């Protein structure tokens, strides 16, 4: 059975697809440009983007001091009603210290081992 040629197989059809593709790409660049300009204006006006932190600066500093005194992330997190992973993602002096604290509780493989072991 023979099918009739579609518009995409004719020279005129190929031209139309090319033109429409070019217009779509142009429109996408315009949208990105407008979005970036709007974000820059918002930032200049003091708008903050992203999720609000669960702990304020005082609480983060206090949690860090408690961690340095030997408390586990889980113990500290319970007092602030947050996950230990919330604290692990906080501004610790180094991210390595936070991850080593997690791996101390879970073994040398850390979080990935815990997540994939089915525990």
Secondary structure, 3 states (H helix, E strand, C coil): CCCCCCHHHCHHHHHHHHHHHHHHHHHHHHHHHHHHHHHHHHHHCCCCCCCCCCCCHHHHHHHHHHHHCCCCHHHHHHHHCCCHHHHHCCCCCCHHHHHHHHHHHHCCCHHHHHHHCCC
